[in-house]
Structure formats: structure tokens, C-alpha cells
Amino acid sequence: MIAFFIKRLAQAIVVMFVISIISFSIQDNLGDPLREMVGQSVSEAERQQLRDELGLNDPFLVQYGRFVKNALQGDLGTSYFFKEPALDVILAKLPATLELVFGASLIIITLSVPLGVYSAINPQSWFSKTVMGFSIVGISIPVFLTAIGLIYFFSIELGWMPSYGRGETVMLPWGWETGLFTADGLAHLVLPSVSLASIMLPLFIRLIRAEMMEVLQSEYVKFAWAKGLHSRRIYFLHALKNTMLPVITVGGVQIGTMVAYTILTETVFQWPGMGFLFLEAINRVDTPLIVAYLIVVGAIFVITNTIVDLIYGLVNPTVNLAGKK
């Protein structure tokens, strides 16, 4: 386990280093941040003076070295628009995004496991064929189109659900704002969560079905049938446990992917999370905020993948986390 953590830490440092270089390199191609900061009335001399004060005229290596030095101290720069540390602005929006990812993950887990297992056990039933048909449709439809359709049907036509915003929220003791503990907040969470889950749910249904069908053809399952074990014990104890191993691996990666996918969902539903903030930062050419967002999302990927590896080792003790023979 110690060797695993050392290996993971080294990989995380390399990954974050690469992400920081890429994030910092693209900022010059996003536009001039001074355009949004000072407007058109400022003279060119004053613009150049301000660029010197902000360090924007320094060579790339000088700027990047200064950024890395500050980043190691927890300072990812100051937002040009909010006039606050970029990391603080990102972390203030993080609870809303994690709340959305949690809601989507709950929907995916609740529906994909029973539907995937049933489709594997009864592949020729009309219900299984219907589920597989809808899964193909779900994968084909873009998430933003699903979001627009949900708003039109459930908010505009039926009036059952709110169409935008986060709703009523409460402040938790550790300073996080959440809508999970209010009825209005939960109502606002439903449609964005369904929209975000729509792109991943078909994938997991098909993955669980394929893995389950493969496991059911294995020798130890045939031996269990020969011993006369009850079908429920074979399906839900022996087969399902081994089916979930690759699902856990893919699921960990997809959780990080969903954080990135929230950009479209949050934009359509005006959800005040990191994704919506990221698009606003691009429009304002708020480069410190853009770089901070990319680094935070990269860190989420690294952390979730590490946790998935630990869970994988607990579910399947035969896996050697350190990679030794």
C-alpha cells in the first residue's frame, strides 16, 4: 500500500505538471484580458503600463515560473473580474457542481445496475430489447439537447419543475452552501441531474449487461449451477460481484468526466457551478480563473482515480496495487 501511494503521488505530480503547462500555454490565445478590465477609453501607453504591472509582458518561462512558485503556496492567481483569489472563487462554486454530479451519479447507479443485470439475465425479453434500444438513443442525443427537451416538456408545457437556477440553499457548518436539504433545492436539482446522467446512464447499462453476460458464461458460474445453488445467489452474489470490477474502474473515470460535462448542463440550466463560471471566465478572458479551473478539474481526476484503485483493491483482494509480481 505504501508503494502504491508513492507511485500514485509521483504520477499525480507529473499529471498536474503537464496540466499546468497546457493550461498556462493556452491563455495567450484566449484574447487580451485588459480589454475587459479597462474598456476602450484607456490609452495604449496606459495599457502597456498595466500589462507591465500584471507581468503580462514577461517571457513565458518567467510567467510560468512565477505561477508555479505561487501555486506551490496555494495561490493560483487573482481573478481579473472578481478581484479575489481565483482558487477561492472556484472553490465557492465547487459545492454546486459536486451536488449536480452527486445527483447524476445517484440516478446512474440506481437505474443502471438493475436494468443492466436484468438485461443480461433475460437478453431475449421485450423489456431488455426496449432498454437496449433506448440506450442507443440516449448515447446518440447530445446532453444539451436533452436538457432543452426536459425544460420544454417538464417546465414549460407541464410546469412541474423549475427550469433554471439552484433554488433555495442552506449553509452547512463548514461553510458549504447546498440545496440538498431544502425541498426547493431538490426540485431545482432534478432536471439538471437527469440531463447530466442521460449521457452516462446508457453507457453503464450496456457495460453492466455485457460484463454480466460474459461472467455468466464463465466456468465457476457453470460449476455453481451444477452444485444446485439458488439462482439469486448465483446472479447477485457470485456473478454481480465480478461484474462490478470493471464497472468500478470505468465509473471512477466517468465521475471526473461528468465534472467536465457539467459545463453544458450548467449553462442550459443557469446552474451556478464551476462549469458555468468557466464559460463566463472565457468570455471575460479571465485567464487566472481559467487556469485555476483546469487545475482543479485535473486534481479531481487524479483524486477520483486514486480512490477507485483503492476500492478496486478492496473489492478484489487479488489485485496487487503496487504492481509487483
TAWOBEL-V967170 format. One line per field, one symbol per residue. phi: phi as a letter, one per 20 degrees, with the letter a starting at -180 (. if undefined). burial: 1 if it has 9 or more other C-alpha atoms within 8 Angstrom, else 0. Layout:
BEGIN
phi=???
burial=???
END
This chain:
BEGIN
phi=.ffffffffffffffffffffffffeffeepefffeedneeefffffffffffemfefggffffffffffffendeodffeelcgfffffffeggfffffffffffffffeffffffffffcfeffffffffffffffffeffffffffffffedefemecfdbndmfccefgeneebdfdcffffffefffffffffeeggffffffffffffffeffffffffffnffgffffedfffffffffffffffffffffffffgfffffelefdffffffffffelefgffffffffffffgffffffffffgfffcfffeffmee
burial=0001001100010011001110110010010011010000000000100011000000000011001001100011111100011110110011111111101110110011101111110010000110110111011010110111011111100000111111101100000111111101111111111111111111111111111110110000110110001000111111111011101110011111111111111111111111111110110111111111111011111101111111011000000010000
END
